[in-house]
């Protein structure tokens, strides 16, 4: 049995990462200093609104929400890894 990788997979994943990067930047700006749960809910709403199959799940969702709540500006690397400033 041979399985083939969709040739568009890499393009699709990178597009999803770019969309998630934009969500994180928007929520970081709009919700900096807000309670963690409020930030978390905002991230989830924005990601769901993308409608492209992208997701952010725990622990990244909670860590990112906490960072924004603390006034930090987390970002998503081009590889999809959540990075927070110290």
Secondary structure, 3 states (H helix, E strand, C coil): CCCCCCCCHHHHHHHHHHHHHHHHHHHHHHHCCCCHHHHHHHHHHHHHHHCCCCCCCCCHHHHHHHHHHCCCCCEECCCCCEECCC
